[in-house]
Amino acid sequence: MTLLITSILLSVLAGVFLVLINWRKMKAKSLVTFPLGAVFMLLLLFGSFTKINANEVGIIYHDRKGVLEEVKYEGFQTKSVFEHITKISTTNKTAQLTVAGQTNDSAFADFVITIIYRIEAENAGKFYKQTSNSDIAAEQLSSLVKEALQGSTIKYDIYSILGDKLEEVRLDFSDNLTNILLERYSITLVSTSFDDIDAGERIENIIKNKAEALQQIEIAEAEKQKAQVEAETEQIKAETAASVAKIEAEAKAEVMKIEADAEAYKVETEKSAIVDMIDAIYVKYQSSLTYEQCAEIVLQTIFYEKWDGKLPEVLTSDSLSGLIGSLVSNKESDN
């Protein structure tokens, strides 16, 4: 608008200048005066273009409509003489704040928080309407961060925030701040981090002592489990040794039984063979020999065939007579 008014005034002044001067003289100077007025009007043409740099967006202020939500993007852009362009950055911005938060056990802690945010190009017009600035004021940002943090820390106690719930608190805080910045200022939150948390010396000492106590408990529990494992291992070894001894004893007894049964079977088999041999001789020579004589002949023959030249230690004449007697008795009982 200023450019338009300036161009019109300069053109009017050039025309008035033509009227005021002498007509005769105007003929000589018209070649200069008329082009001069046209040059002033050309200023309107140059004012119809603007350049938006990289990572910037142009906010449009219209003389009649005010700030528009429509924006100008990077590059050369056209505009009317009624529009004025304010350029703001769309790159990521970083802010570090120290904000206090209260927990559900009425404790307070100071949080050192770093946030990264940016103004999206499509939301730049809305943002400028809220702030009339290229960035959010530090006081406003601090207030929003404190509101989002308080909404998160009040759900937890101070010990869990400083312990295993820290990341859970940060994520909840990020969600809160994301919604607040977008709804109220059309700002996009990129990331958040808790750089430090100061809960006071008393709370920190309590947490430190608690951690040391838990560490001692874990050590004692580990030693207890180790002792239990060692005891169970010894018990298993003892049970295994007992089982092995039992198995060996049973196996040995089984072997001895098998050997005894085999020896008895051997004796019985040999005895049966001898009886069969005596029976065969008796059948052949019964007309001249008694069964007892046949038995004596067979046993003596077997004895001398196996004799190694040493005096017999087991089979004596008495035992031989007894064996012959038992064979004869068995023979008579069979008959």
Phi and psi restraints in degrees (value plus and minus 20) as a CYANA .aco file:
   2 THR   PHI     -80.6   -40.6
   2 THR   PSI     -61.4   -21.4
   3 LEU   PHI     -83.7   -43.7
   3 LEU   PSI     -59.9   -19.9
   4 LEU   PHI     -84.3   -44.3
   4 LEU   PSI     -67.3   -27.3
   5 ILE   PHI     -82.8   -42.8
   5 ILE   PSI     -62.3   -22.3
   6 THR   PHI     -81.6   -41.6
   6 THR   PSI     -64.3   -24.3
   7 SER   PHI     -83.9   -43.9
   7 SER   PSI     -62.9   -22.9
   8 ILE   PHI     -83.8   -43.8
   8 ILE   PSI     -64.0   -24.0
   9 LEU   PHI     -82.9   -42.9
   9 LEU   PSI     -63.0   -23.0
  10 LEU   PHI     -84.9   -44.9
  10 LEU   PSI     -57.8   -17.8
  11 SER   PHI     -87.1   -47.1
  11 SER   PSI     -61.5   -21.5
  12 VAL   PHI     -83.8   -43.8
  12 VAL   PSI     -62.8   -22.8
  13 LEU   PHI     -82.2   -42.2
  13 LEU   PSI     -57.8   -17.8
  14 ALA   PHI     -84.5   -44.5
  14 ALA   PSI     -58.7   -18.7
  15 GLY   PHI     -87.1   -47.1
  15 GLY   PSI     -61.7   -21.7
  16 VAL   PHI     -82.7   -42.7
  16 VAL   PSI     -57.0   -17.0
  17 PHE   PHI     -80.9   -40.9
  17 PHE   PSI     -56.6   -16.6
  18 LEU   PHI     -86.7   -46.7
  18 LEU   PSI     -57.4   -17.4
  19 VAL   PHI     -91.6   -51.6
  19 VAL   PSI     -58.8   -18.8
  20 LEU   PHI     -92.4   -52.4
  20 LEU   PSI     -49.4    -9.4
  21 ILE   PHI    -100.7   -60.7
  21 ILE   PSI     142.4   182.4
  22 ASN   PHI     -84.0   -44.0
  22 ASN   PSI     119.9   159.9
  23 TRP   PHI     -82.2   -42.2
  23 TRP   PSI     -57.9   -17.9
  24 ARG   PHI     -83.9   -43.9
  24 ARG   PSI     -63.2   -23.2
  25 LYS   PHI     -87.5   -47.5
  25 LYS   PSI     -49.5    -9.5
  26 MET   PHI     -82.5   -42.5
  26 MET   PSI     -53.3   -13.3
  27 LYS   PHI     -80.0   -40.0
  27 LYS   PSI     -54.3   -14.3
  28 ALA   PHI     -99.9   -59.9
  28 ALA   PSI     -47.2    -7.2
  29 LYS   PHI    -126.3   -86.3
  29 LYS   PSI     -21.3    18.7
  30 SER   PHI     -84.0   -44.0
  30 SER   PSI     -51.7   -11.7
  31 LEU   PHI     -81.7   -41.7
  31 LEU   PSI     -42.4    -2.4
  32 VAL   PHI    -117.2   -77.2
  32 VAL   PSI     -58.4   -18.4
  33 THR   PHI     -92.5   -52.5
  33 THR   PSI     -64.8   -24.8
  34 PHE   PHI     -86.4   -46.4
  34 PHE   PSI     -65.8   -25.8
  35 PRO   PHI     -80.5   -40.5
  35 PRO   PSI     -50.1   -10.1
  36 LEU   PHI     -83.1   -43.1
  36 LEU   PSI     -61.1   -21.1
  37 GLY   PHI     -85.3   -45.3
  37 GLY   PSI     -56.8   -16.8
  38 ALA   PHI     -86.9   -46.9
  38 ALA   PSI     -55.9   -15.9
  39 VAL   PHI     -81.9   -41.9
  39 VAL   PSI     -60.2   -20.2
  40 PHE   PHI     -81.1   -41.1
  40 PHE   PSI     -58.0   -18.0
  41 MET   PHI     -90.2   -50.2
  41 MET   PSI     -47.9    -7.9
  42 LEU   PHI     -85.4   -45.4
  42 LEU   PSI     -39.9     0.1
  43 LEU   PHI     -79.6   -39.6
  43 LEU   PSI     -50.4   -10.4
  44 LEU   PHI     -84.4   -44.4
  44 LEU   PSI     -55.8   -15.8
  45 LEU   PHI     -87.1   -47.1
  45 LEU   PSI     -64.1   -24.1
  46 PHE   PHI     -85.7   -45.7
  46 PHE   PSI     -49.3    -9.3
  47 GLY   PHI     -98.0   -58.0
  47 GLY   PSI     -19.3    20.7
  48 SER   PHI    -114.5   -74.5
  48 SER   PSI     -13.9    26.1
  49 PHE   PHI    -148.8  -108.8
  49 PHE   PSI     131.5   171.5
  50 THR   PHI    -167.7  -127.7
  50 THR   PSI     135.4   175.4
  51 LYS   PHI    -136.3   -96.3
  51 LYS   PSI     107.5   147.5
  52 ILE   PHI    -125.2   -85.2
  52 ILE   PSI     102.2   142.2
  53 ASN   PHI     -95.0   -55.0
  53 ASN   PSI     151.0   191.0
  54 ALA   PHI     -83.1   -43.1
  54 ALA   PSI     123.4   163.4
  55 ASN   PHI      39.3    79.3
  55 ASN   PSI      11.7    51.7
  56 GLU   PHI    -152.4  -112.4
  56 GLU   PSI     144.1   184.1
  57 VAL   PHI    -159.7  -119.7
  57 VAL   PSI     124.3   164.3
  58 GLY   PHI    -118.2   -78.2
  58 GLY   PSI     100.2   140.2
  59 ILE   PHI    -105.4   -65.4
  59 ILE   PSI     112.2   152.2
  60 ILE   PHI    -120.0   -80.0
  60 ILE   PSI     102.4   142.4
  61 TYR   PHI    -128.7   -88.7
  61 TYR   PSI      97.9   137.9
  62 HIS   PHI    -117.3   -77.3
  62 HIS   PSI     114.5   154.5
  63 ASP   PHI     -79.5   -39.5
  63 ASP   PSI     -47.3    -7.3
  64 ARG   PHI    -124.6   -84.6
  64 ARG   PSI     -54.2   -14.2
  65 LYS   PHI    -118.8   -78.8
  65 LYS   PSI     -32.0     8.0
  66 GLY   PHI      62.4   102.4
  66 GLY   PSI    -174.8  -134.8
  67 VAL   PHI     -93.3   -53.3
  67 VAL   PSI     107.7   147.7
  68 LEU   PHI    -117.9   -77.9
  68 LEU   PSI     129.2   169.2
  69 GLU   PHI     -95.9   -55.9
  69 GLU   PSI     -42.7    -2.7
  70 GLU   PHI     -87.2   -47.2
  70 GLU   PSI     122.0   162.0
  71 VAL   PHI    -149.2  -109.2
  71 VAL   PSI     146.6   186.6
  72 LYS   PHI    -122.6   -82.6
  72 LYS   PSI     111.7   151.7
  73 TYR   PHI    -114.9   -74.9
  73 TYR   PSI    -199.7  -159.7
  74 GLU   PHI     -78.7   -38.7
  74 GLU   PSI     125.7   165.7
  75 GLY   PHI      87.7   127.7
  75 GLY   PSI    -193.5  -153.5
  76 PHE   PHI     -98.3   -58.3
  76 PHE   PSI     110.2   150.2
  77 GLN   PHI    -151.2  -111.2
  77 GLN   PSI     127.6   167.6
  78 THR   PHI    -109.5   -69.5
  78 THR   PSI     135.0   175.0
  79 LYS   PHI    -174.1  -134.1
  79 LYS   PSI     141.0   181.0
  80 SER   PHI    -106.5   -66.5
  80 SER   PSI     147.4   187.4
  81 VAL   PHI     -90.7   -50.7
  81 VAL   PSI     -30.3     9.7
  82 PHE   PHI    -112.9   -72.9
  82 PHE   PSI     -23.5    16.5
  83 GLU   PHI    -125.1   -85.1
  83 GLU   PSI     120.0   160.0
  84 HIS   PHI    -143.4  -103.4
  84 HIS   PSI     113.3   153.3
  85 ILE   PHI    -125.9   -85.9
  85 ILE   PSI     108.2   148.2
  86 THR   PHI    -134.2   -94.2
  86 THR   PSI     105.8   145.8
  87 LYS   PHI    -115.7   -75.7
  87 LYS   PSI     112.0   152.0
  88 ILE   PHI    -150.9  -110.9
  88 ILE   PSI     133.4   173.4
  89 SER   PHI    -100.1   -60.1
  89 SER   PSI     125.9   165.9
  90 THR   PHI    -131.1   -91.1
  90 THR   PSI      -9.3    30.7
  91 THR   PHI     -96.5   -56.5
  91 THR   PSI     145.2   185.2
  92 ASN   PHI     -86.0   -46.0
  92 ASN   PSI     120.0   160.0
  93 LYS   PHI    -139.0   -99.0
  93 LYS   PSI     126.8   166.8
  94 THR   PHI    -139.1   -99.1
  94 THR   PSI     118.2   158.2
  95 ALA   PHI    -159.2  -119.2
  95 ALA   PSI     116.8   156.8
  96 GLN   PHI    -136.8   -96.8
  96 GLN   PSI     106.6   146.6
  97 LEU   PHI    -151.3  -111.3
  97 LEU   PSI     132.6   172.6
  98 THR   PHI    -131.7   -91.7
  98 THR   PSI      96.2   136.2
  99 VAL   PHI    -150.0  -110.0
  99 VAL   PSI     119.8   159.8
 100 ALA   PHI    -110.3   -70.3
 100 ALA   PSI     123.3   163.3
 101 GLY   PHI    -154.6  -114.6
 101 GLY   PSI     121.4   161.4
 102 GLN   PHI    -122.3   -82.3
 102 GLN   PSI     121.6   161.6
 103 THR   PHI    -121.5   -81.5
 103 THR   PSI     152.9   192.9
 104 ASN   PHI     -94.9   -54.9
 104 ASN   PSI     -27.0    13.0
 105 ASP   PHI    -124.6   -84.6
 105 ASP   PSI       5.7    45.7
 106 SER   PHI      43.4    83.4
 106 SER   PSI       7.9    47.9
 107 ALA   PHI    -121.4   -81.4
 107 ALA   PSI     133.8   173.8
 108 PHE   PHI    -138.7   -98.7
 108 PHE   PSI     127.2   167.2
 109 ALA   PHI    -164.2  -124.2
 109 ALA   PSI     125.0   165.0
 110 ASP   PHI    -115.2   -75.2
 110 ASP   PSI     102.5   142.5
 111 PHE   PHI    -123.7   -83.7
 111 PHE   PSI     105.6   145.6
 112 VAL   PHI    -114.0   -74.0
 112 VAL   PSI      93.1   133.1
 113 ILE   PHI    -141.2  -101.2
 113 ILE   PSI     115.1   155.1
 114 THR   PHI    -130.8   -90.8
 114 THR   PSI     107.5   147.5
 115 ILE   PHI    -143.7  -103.7
 115 ILE   PSI     126.2   166.2
 116 ILE   PHI    -139.6   -99.6
 116 ILE   PSI     109.7   149.7
 117 TYR   PHI    -164.0  -124.0
 117 TYR   PSI     148.1   188.1
 118 ARG   PHI    -172.4  -132.4
 118 ARG   PSI     142.4   182.4
 119 ILE   PHI    -123.7   -83.7
 119 ILE   PSI      92.0   132.0
 120 GLU   PHI     -87.4   -47.4
 120 GLU   PSI     125.7   165.7
 121 ALA   PHI     -78.0   -38.0
 121 ALA   PSI     -61.8   -21.8
 122 GLU   PHI     -91.5   -51.5
 122 GLU   PSI     -37.2     2.8
 123 ASN   PHI    -124.4   -84.4
 123 ASN   PSI     -18.1    21.9
 124 ALA   PHI     -82.6   -42.6
 124 ALA   PSI     -58.4   -18.4
 125 GLY   PHI     -83.1   -43.1
 125 GLY   PSI     -63.3   -23.3
 126 LYS   PHI     -83.4   -43.4
 126 LYS   PSI     -63.2   -23.2
 127 PHE   PHI     -80.2   -40.2
 127 PHE   PSI     -65.1   -25.1
 128 TYR   PHI     -85.3   -45.3
 128 TYR   PSI     -52.7   -12.7
 129 LYS   PHI     -83.0   -43.0
 129 LYS   PSI     -54.1   -14.1
 130 GLN   PHI     -99.6   -59.6
 130 GLN   PSI     -53.1   -13.1
 131 THR   PHI    -136.8   -96.8
 131 THR   PSI     -43.9    -3.9
 132 SER   PHI      33.3    73.3
 132 SER   PSI      15.4    55.4
 133 ASN   PHI    -167.4  -127.4
 133 ASN   PSI     145.6   185.6
 134 SER   PHI    -102.7   -62.7
 134 SER   PSI     -30.4     9.6
 135 ASP   PHI    -172.4  -132.4
 135 ASP   PSI     139.8   179.8
 136 ILE   PHI     -94.6   -54.6
 136 ILE   PSI     120.9   160.9
 137 ALA   PHI     -86.1   -46.1
 137 ALA   PSI     126.1   166.1
 138 ALA   PHI     -79.7   -39.7
 138 ALA   PSI     -58.2   -18.2
 139 GLU   PHI     -85.6   -45.6
 139 GLU   PSI     -60.2   -20.2
 140 GLN   PHI     -86.6   -46.6
 140 GLN   PSI     -63.8   -23.8
 141 LEU   PHI     -83.3   -43.3
 141 LEU   PSI     -61.3   -21.3
 142 SER   PHI     -82.1   -42.1
 142 SER   PSI     -60.3   -20.3
 143 SER   PHI     -84.7   -44.7
 143 SER   PSI     -62.3   -22.3
 144 LEU   PHI     -86.5   -46.5
 144 LEU   PSI     -60.6   -20.6
 145 VAL   PHI     -84.2   -44.2
 145 VAL   PSI     -61.9   -21.9
 146 LYS   PHI     -83.3   -43.3
 146 LYS   PSI     -61.8   -21.8
 147 GLU   PHI     -81.6   -41.6
 147 GLU   PSI     -65.6   -25.6
 148 ALA   PHI     -85.7   -45.7
 148 ALA   PSI     -60.4   -20.4
 149 LEU   PHI     -86.3   -46.3
 149 LEU   PSI     -62.8   -22.8
 150 GLN   PHI     -82.7   -42.7
 150 GLN   PSI     -55.9   -15.9
 151 GLY   PHI     -85.0   -45.0
 151 GLY   PSI     -40.7    -0.7
 152 SER   PHI    -116.5   -76.5
 152 SER   PSI     -67.9   -27.9
 153 THR   PHI     -86.4   -46.4
 153 THR   PSI     -47.0    -7.0
 154 ILE   PHI     -87.6   -47.6
 154 ILE   PSI     -33.1     6.9
 155 LYS   PHI    -105.5   -65.5
 155 LYS   PSI     -30.3     9.7
 156 TYR   PHI    -150.2  -110.2
 156 TYR   PSI     140.0   180.0
 157 ASP   PHI    -110.4   -70.4
 157 ASP   PSI     142.8   182.8
 158 ILE   PHI     -83.1   -43.1
 158 ILE   PSI     -51.8   -11.8
 159 TYR   PHI     -92.9   -52.9
 159 TYR   PSI     -56.8   -16.8
 160 SER   PHI     -93.1   -53.1
 160 SER   PSI     -52.9   -12.9
 161 ILE   PHI     -84.8   -44.8
 161 ILE   PSI     -60.6   -20.6
 162 LEU   PHI    -102.9   -62.9
 162 LEU   PSI     -21.3    18.7
 163 GLY   PHI    -136.4   -96.4
 163 GLY   PSI    -144.5  -104.5
 164 ASP   PHI    -100.0   -60.0
 164 ASP   PSI     -24.8    15.2
 165 LYS   PHI    -121.2   -81.2
 165 LYS   PSI     -13.2    26.8
 166 LEU   PHI     -78.1   -38.1
 166 LEU   PSI     -69.9   -29.9
 167 GLU   PHI     -86.0   -46.0
 167 GLU   PSI     -54.8   -14.8
 168 GLU   PHI     -83.9   -43.9
 168 GLU   PSI     -60.4   -20.4
 169 VAL   PHI     -84.9   -44.9
 169 VAL   PSI     -62.9   -22.9
 170 ARG   PHI     -82.2   -42.2
 170 ARG   PSI     -63.1   -23.1
 171 LEU   PHI     -84.6   -44.6
 171 LEU   PSI     -60.1   -20.1
 172 ASP   PHI     -85.3   -45.3
 172 ASP   PSI     -61.4   -21.4
 173 PHE   PHI     -82.1   -42.1
 173 PHE   PSI     -62.3   -22.3
 174 SER   PHI     -81.5   -41.5
 174 SER   PSI     -61.8   -21.8
 175 ASP   PHI     -82.7   -42.7
 175 ASP   PSI     -64.2   -24.2
 176 ASN   PHI     -81.2   -41.2
 176 ASN   PSI     -68.0   -28.0
 177 LEU   PHI     -87.9   -47.9
 177 LEU   PSI     -55.6   -15.6
 178 THR   PHI     -77.7   -37.7
 178 THR   PSI     -67.3   -27.3
 179 ASN   PHI     -86.6   -46.6
 179 ASN   PSI     -62.2   -22.2
 180 ILE   PHI     -84.9   -44.9
 180 ILE   PSI     -68.0   -28.0
 181 LEU   PHI     -83.6   -43.6
 181 LEU   PSI     -59.1   -19.1
 182 LEU   PHI     -93.1   -53.1
 182 LEU   PSI     -62.4   -22.4
 183 GLU   PHI     -91.2   -51.2
 183 GLU   PSI     -58.0   -18.0
 184 ARG   PHI    -116.0   -76.0
 184 ARG   PSI     -51.7   -11.7
 185 TYR   PHI    -148.1  -108.1
 185 TYR   PSI     -16.7    23.3
 186 SER   PHI      36.0    76.0
 186 SER   PSI      17.8    57.8
 187 ILE   PHI    -124.2   -84.2
 187 ILE   PSI     118.7   158.7
 188 THR   PHI    -116.7   -76.7
 188 THR   PSI     105.0   145.0
 189 LEU   PHI    -104.6   -64.6
 189 LEU   PSI     110.0   150.0
 190 VAL   PHI    -115.0   -75.0
 190 VAL   PSI     -69.5   -29.5
 191 SER   PHI    -181.7  -141.7
 191 SER   PSI     142.1   182.1
 192 THR   PHI    -158.6  -118.6
 192 THR   PSI     133.8   173.8
 193 SER   PHI    -169.8  -129.8
 193 SER   PSI     124.5   164.5
 194 PHE   PHI    -114.5   -74.5
 194 PHE   PSI      87.4   127.4
 195 ASP   PHI    -101.3   -61.3
 195 ASP   PSI     -51.0   -11.0
 196 ASP   PHI    -183.0  -143.0
 196 ASP   PSI     130.5   170.5
 197 ILE   PHI    -154.0  -114.0
 197 ILE   PSI     101.3   141.3
 198 ASP   PHI    -132.9   -92.9
 198 ASP   PSI      88.0   128.0
 199 ALA   PHI    -122.0   -82.0
 199 ALA   PSI     -13.3    26.7
 200 GLY   PHI      76.6   116.6
 200 GLY   PSI     136.4   176.4
 201 GLU   PHI     -85.4   -45.4
 201 GLU   PSI     -59.4   -19.4
 202 ARG   PHI     -83.0   -43.0
 202 ARG   PSI     -68.4   -28.4
 203 ILE   PHI     -83.9   -43.9
 203 ILE   PSI     -61.6   -21.6
 204 GLU   PHI     -85.7   -45.7
 204 GLU   PSI     -56.6   -16.6
 205 ASN   PHI     -85.9   -45.9
 205 ASN   PSI     -60.6   -20.6
 206 ILE   PHI     -80.6   -40.6
 206 ILE   PSI     -66.1   -26.1
 207 ILE   PHI     -83.9   -43.9
 207 ILE   PSI     -59.9   -19.9
 208 LYS   PHI     -83.2   -43.2
 208 LYS   PSI     -66.1   -26.1
 209 ASN   PHI     -84.2   -44.2
 209 ASN   PSI     -58.8   -18.8
 210 LYS   PHI     -83.9   -43.9
 210 LYS   PSI     -61.8   -21.8
 211 ALA   PHI     -83.2   -43.2
 211 ALA   PSI     -61.3   -21.3
 212 GLU   PHI     -85.9   -45.9
 212 GLU   PSI     -59.7   -19.7
 213 ALA   PHI     -84.4   -44.4
 213 ALA   PSI     -63.2   -23.2
 214 LEU   PHI     -83.6   -43.6
 214 LEU   PSI     -55.4   -15.4
 215 GLN   PHI     -85.3   -45.3
 215 GLN   PSI     -61.9   -21.9
 216 GLN   PHI     -84.5   -44.5
 216 GLN   PSI     -59.2   -19.2
 217 ILE   PHI     -82.9   -42.9
 217 ILE   PSI     -62.5   -22.5
 218 GLU   PHI     -84.0   -44.0
 218 GLU   PSI     -59.1   -19.1
 219 ILE   PHI     -84.7   -44.7
 219 ILE   PSI     -65.2   -25.2
 220 ALA   PHI     -82.5   -42.5
 220 ALA   PSI     -60.9   -20.9
 221 GLU   PHI     -85.1   -45.1
 221 GLU   PSI     -59.9   -19.9
 222 ALA   PHI     -84.6   -44.6
 222 ALA   PSI     -61.3   -21.3
 223 GLU   PHI     -86.0   -46.0
 223 GLU   PSI     -58.9   -18.9
 224 LYS   PHI     -82.5   -42.5
 224 LYS   PSI     -64.7   -24.7
 225 GLN   PHI     -84.5   -44.5
 225 GLN   PSI     -58.0   -18.0
 226 LYS   PHI     -83.3   -43.3
 226 LYS   PSI     -65.0   -25.0
 227 ALA   PHI     -83.3   -43.3
 227 ALA   PSI     -59.9   -19.9
 228 GLN   PHI     -83.8   -43.8
 228 GLN   PSI     -61.9   -21.9
 229 VAL   PHI     -83.7   -43.7
 229 VAL   PSI     -62.3   -22.3
 230 GLU   PHI     -84.0   -44.0
 230 GLU   PSI     -61.1   -21.1
 231 ALA   PHI     -84.3   -44.3
 231 ALA   PSI     -63.3   -23.3
 232 GLU   PHI     -84.2   -44.2
 232 GLU   PSI     -56.5   -16.5
 233 THR   PHI     -84.5   -44.5
 233 THR   PSI     -64.1   -24.1
 234 GLU   PHI     -83.3   -43.3
 234 GLU   PSI     -59.5   -19.5
 235 GLN   PHI     -83.6   -43.6
 235 GLN   PSI     -61.9   -21.9
 236 ILE   PHI     -83.7   -43.7
 236 ILE   PSI     -61.2   -21.2
 237 LYS   PHI     -81.3   -41.3
 237 LYS   PSI     -64.1   -24.1
 238 ALA   PHI     -83.6   -43.6
 238 ALA   PSI     -64.7   -24.7
 239 GLU   PHI     -83.5   -43.5
 239 GLU   PSI     -59.3   -19.3
 240 THR   PHI     -85.5   -45.5
 240 THR   PSI     -62.9   -22.9
 241 ALA   PHI     -82.3   -42.3
 241 ALA   PSI     -62.1   -22.1
 242 ALA   PHI     -83.5   -43.5
 242 ALA   PSI     -61.5   -21.5
 243 SER   PHI     -84.6   -44.6
 243 SER   PSI     -61.5   -21.5
 244 VAL   PHI     -83.6   -43.6
 244 VAL   PSI     -63.6   -23.6
 245 ALA   PHI     -82.1   -42.1
 245 ALA   PSI     -62.1   -22.1
 246 LYS   PHI     -83.6   -43.6
 246 LYS   PSI     -63.1   -23.1
 247 ILE   PHI     -84.9   -44.9
 247 ILE   PSI     -61.5   -21.5
 248 GLU   PHI     -83.7   -43.7
 248 GLU   PSI     -61.7   -21.7
 249 ALA   PHI     -84.9   -44.9
 249 ALA   PSI     -62.7   -22.7
 250 GLU   PHI     -84.6   -44.6
 250 GLU   PSI     -60.1   -20.1
 251 ALA   PHI     -85.2   -45.2
 251 ALA   PSI     -61.5   -21.5
 252 LYS   PHI     -84.1   -44.1
 252 LYS   PSI     -63.3   -23.3
 253 ALA   PHI     -83.4   -43.4
 253 ALA   PSI     -58.6   -18.6
 254 GLU   PHI     -86.0   -46.0
 254 GLU   PSI     -59.5   -19.5
 255 VAL   PHI     -84.8   -44.8
 255 VAL   PSI     -63.3   -23.3
 256 MET   PHI     -83.5   -43.5
 256 MET   PSI     -59.5   -19.5
 257 LYS   PHI     -84.5   -44.5
 257 LYS   PSI     -62.5   -22.5
 258 ILE   PHI     -83.7   -43.7
 258 ILE   PSI     -61.7   -21.7
 259 GLU   PHI     -84.7   -44.7
 259 GLU   PSI     -61.4   -21.4
 260 ALA   PHI     -84.9   -44.9
 260 ALA   PSI     -62.8   -22.8
 261 ASP   PHI     -84.0   -44.0
 261 ASP   PSI     -58.4   -18.4
 262 ALA   PHI     -86.0   -46.0
 262 ALA   PSI     -61.3   -21.3
 263 GLU   PHI     -85.2   -45.2
 263 GLU   PSI     -61.6   -21.6
 264 ALA   PHI     -85.1   -45.1
 264 ALA   PSI     -59.8   -19.8
 265 TYR   PHI     -85.2   -45.2
 265 TYR   PSI     -58.7   -18.7
 266 LYS   PHI     -83.0   -43.0
 266 LYS   PSI     -66.7   -26.7
 267 VAL   PHI     -81.6   -41.6
 267 VAL   PSI     -64.2   -24.2
 268 GLU   PHI     -84.7   -44.7
 268 GLU   PSI     -58.7   -18.7
 269 THR   PHI     -87.1   -47.1
 269 THR   PSI     -64.3   -24.3
 270 GLU   PHI     -83.8   -43.8
 270 GLU   PSI     -61.8   -21.8
 271 LYS   PHI     -81.5   -41.5
 271 LYS   PSI     -61.4   -21.4
 272 SER   PHI     -85.3   -45.3
 272 SER   PSI     -57.7   -17.7
 273 ALA   PHI     -86.5   -46.5
 273 ALA   PSI     -60.4   -20.4
 274 ILE   PHI     -83.7   -43.7
 274 ILE   PSI     -61.8   -21.8
 275 VAL   PHI     -81.9   -41.9
 275 VAL   PSI     -61.9   -21.9
 276 ASP   PHI     -83.0   -43.0
 276 ASP   PSI     -57.8   -17.8
 277 MET   PHI     -87.0   -47.0
 277 MET   PSI     -63.9   -23.9
 278 ILE   PHI     -83.2   -43.2
 278 ILE   PSI     -61.7   -21.7
 279 ASP   PHI     -79.9   -39.9
 279 ASP   PSI     -59.9   -19.9
 280 ALA   PHI     -86.8   -46.8
 280 ALA   PSI     -62.4   -22.4
 281 ILE   PHI     -88.3   -48.3
 281 ILE   PSI     -60.3   -20.3
 282 TYR   PHI     -82.8   -42.8
 282 TYR   PSI     -61.0   -21.0
 283 VAL   PHI     -82.1   -42.1
 283 VAL   PSI     -56.9   -16.9
 284 LYS   PHI     -96.7   -56.7
 284 LYS   PSI     -57.6   -17.6
 285 TYR   PHI    -139.1   -99.1
 285 TYR   PSI       4.9    44.9
 286 GLN   PHI     -87.3   -47.3
 286 GLN   PSI     -38.8     1.2
 287 SER   PHI     -93.0   -53.0
 287 SER   PSI     -42.2    -2.2
 288 SER   PHI    -139.8   -99.8
 288 SER   PSI     -39.0     1.0
 289 LEU   PHI    -146.2  -106.2
 289 LEU   PSI     126.2   166.2
 290 THR   PHI    -103.4   -63.4
 290 THR   PSI     149.0   189.0
 291 TYR   PHI     -84.8   -44.8
 291 TYR   PSI     -55.2   -15.2
 292 GLU   PHI     -86.4   -46.4
 292 GLU   PSI     -58.9   -18.9
 293 GLN   PHI     -86.7   -46.7
 293 GLN   PSI     -59.9   -19.9
 294 CYS   PHI     -82.8   -42.8
 294 CYS   PSI     -61.7   -21.7
 295 ALA   PHI     -84.5   -44.5
 295 ALA   PSI     -60.3   -20.3
 296 GLU   PHI     -84.7   -44.7
 296 GLU   PSI     -60.5   -20.5
 297 ILE   PHI     -82.6   -42.6
 297 ILE   PSI     -65.7   -25.7
 298 VAL   PHI     -83.6   -43.6
 298 VAL   PSI     -66.9   -26.9
 299 LEU   PHI     -86.3   -46.3
 299 LEU   PSI     -59.0   -19.0
 300 GLN   PHI     -85.0   -45.0
 300 GLN   PSI     -60.0   -20.0
 301 THR   PHI     -81.7   -41.7
 301 THR   PSI     -67.4   -27.4
 302 ILE   PHI     -81.2   -41.2
 302 ILE   PSI     -63.3   -23.3
 303 PHE   PHI     -80.9   -40.9
 303 PHE   PSI     -68.3   -28.3
 304 TYR   PHI     -92.2   -52.2
 304 TYR   PSI     -48.9    -8.9
 305 GLU   PHI     -87.1   -47.1
 305 GLU   PSI     -52.1   -12.1
 306 LYS   PHI    -116.8   -76.8
 306 LYS   PSI     -22.1    17.9
 307 TRP   PHI     -93.8   -53.8
 307 TRP   PSI     115.0   155.0
 308 ASP   PHI    -120.9   -80.9
 308 ASP   PSI      -5.2    34.8
 309 GLY   PHI      74.6   114.6
 309 GLY   PSI     -28.4    11.6
 310 LYS   PHI    -114.5   -74.5
 310 LYS   PSI     133.2   173.2
 311 LEU   PHI     -84.6   -44.6
 311 LEU   PSI     119.5   159.5
 312 PRO   PHI     -84.2   -44.2
 312 PRO   PSI     116.1   156.1
 313 GLU   PHI    -119.2   -79.2
 313 GLU   PSI     -39.1     0.9
 314 VAL   PHI    -135.5   -95.5
 314 VAL   PSI     -73.2   -33.2
 315 LEU   PHI    -106.8   -66.8
 315 LEU   PSI      74.5   114.5
 316 THR   PHI    -112.1   -72.1
 316 THR   PSI     156.6   196.6
 317 SER   PHI     -84.9   -44.9
 317 SER   PSI     -56.1   -16.1
 318 ASP   PHI     -86.3   -46.3
 318 ASP   PSI     -64.8   -24.8
 319 SER   PHI     -87.7   -47.7
 319 SER   PSI     -57.2   -17.2
 320 LEU   PHI     -82.0   -42.0
 320 LEU   PSI     -62.6   -22.6
 321 SER   PHI     -82.6   -42.6
 321 SER   PSI     -60.1   -20.1
 322 GLY   PHI     -83.2   -43.2
 322 GLY   PSI     -62.7   -22.7
 323 LEU   PHI     -83.6   -43.6
 323 LEU   PSI     -62.6   -22.6
 324 ILE   PHI     -81.5   -41.5
 324 ILE   PSI     -61.5   -21.5
 325 GLY   PHI     -81.4   -41.4
 325 GLY   PSI     -62.0   -22.0
 326 SER   PHI     -86.5   -46.5
 326 SER   PSI     -56.4   -16.4
 327 LEU   PHI     -85.8   -45.8
 327 LEU   PSI     -62.6   -22.6
 328 VAL   PHI     -84.3   -44.3
 328 VAL   PSI     -62.9   -22.9
 329 SER   PHI     -81.2   -41.2
 329 SER   PSI     -62.9   -22.9
 330 ASN   PHI     -83.3   -43.3
 330 ASN   PSI     -57.9   -17.9
 331 LYS   PHI     -85.3   -45.3
 331 LYS   PSI     -64.8   -24.8
 332 GLU   PHI     -85.2   -45.2
 332 GLU   PSI     -56.7   -16.7
 333 SER   PHI     -90.2   -50.2
 333 SER   PSI     -51.4   -11.4
 334 ASP   PHI     -87.3   -47.3
 334 ASP   PSI     -54.2   -14.2
